[in-house]
């Protein structure tokens, strides 16, 4: 776990390196943004798009700003 955002520009191509099977949801690109919740538990904010390579560094920066506010108010409820 690096704590850095992960961009998956072509899910079907890139995910096959790590998992077997094809996603049935039809999302081609994904952005995964890890963050720490209020009490320190790690969580991941996921964003999906049906088109390949749709996320930019600007998208990541804007979402990280949003997540910084979210992490302050998110309780560590997931177990």
C-alpha positions in Angstrom: 0.0 0.0 0.0 1.6 3.2 -1.2 -1.2 5.7 -0.4 -0.9 7.1 -3.9 -3.7 7.2 -6.5 -3.9 4.5 -9.1 -5.2 5.1 -12.6 -6.4 2.2 -14.7 -6.8 3.5 -18.2 -7.9 0.2 -19.8 -9.4 -2.1 -17.2 -9.7 -5.1 -19.4 -6.0 -5.0 -20.4 -4.5 -3.9 -17.1 -6.6 -5.8 -14.6 -5.9 -9.1 -16.3 -2.3 -8.8 -14.8 -3.8 -9.0 -11.3 -7.1 -10.8 -11.5 -8.9 -13.3 -13.7 -12.2 -12.8 -15.3 -13.7 -9.8 -17.0 -15.7 -7.1 -15.4 -19.4 -7.3 -16.4 -20.2 -3.7 -15.4 -18.8 -2.2 -18.5 -16.4 0.3 -17.0 -13.3 0.8 -19.0 -11.2 3.1 -16.8 -11.0 3.6 -13.1 -9.3 5.8 -10.6 -8.6 4.6 -7.1 -7.8 7.1 -4.4 -6.7 5.8 -1.0 -7.3 7.9 2.1 -7.2 7.6 5.9 -10.5 7.8 7.8 -10.9 9.7 11.0 -9.3 7.1 13.3 -6.6 6.1 10.8 -8.3 3.2 9.0 -7.4 3.1 5.3 -10.2 3.4 2.7 -10.3 3.8 -1.1 -12.5 6.2 -3.0 -13.2 4.7 -6.4 -14.3 6.6 -9.6 -15.4 4.7 -12.8 -15.9 5.7 -16.4 -17.2 3.7 -19.4 -14.5 5.2 -21.7 -10.8 4.3 -21.7 -8.2 6.7 -20.3 -10.8 9.3 -19.1 -9.1 10.5 -15.9 -6.4 13.2 -15.7 -4.0 14.4 -13.1 -6.4 17.4 -12.6 -9.3 15.0 -11.8 -7.1 13.3 -9.3 -6.1 16.6 -7.6 -9.7 17.8 -7.4 -10.9 14.5 -6.0 -8.0 14.4 -3.5 -9.2 17.9 -2.2 -12.7 16.5 -1.8 -11.5 13.4 -0.1 -9.4 15.4 2.4 -12.7 16.9 3.6 -14.4 13.5 3.4 -11.7 11.8 5.5 -12.2 14.2 8.4 -15.9 13.3 8.6 -15.8 9.6 7.7 -16.1 7.3 10.7 -14.2 4.0 10.8 -17.3 1.9 10.4 -15.9 -0.7 7.9 -14.7 -3.9 9.5 
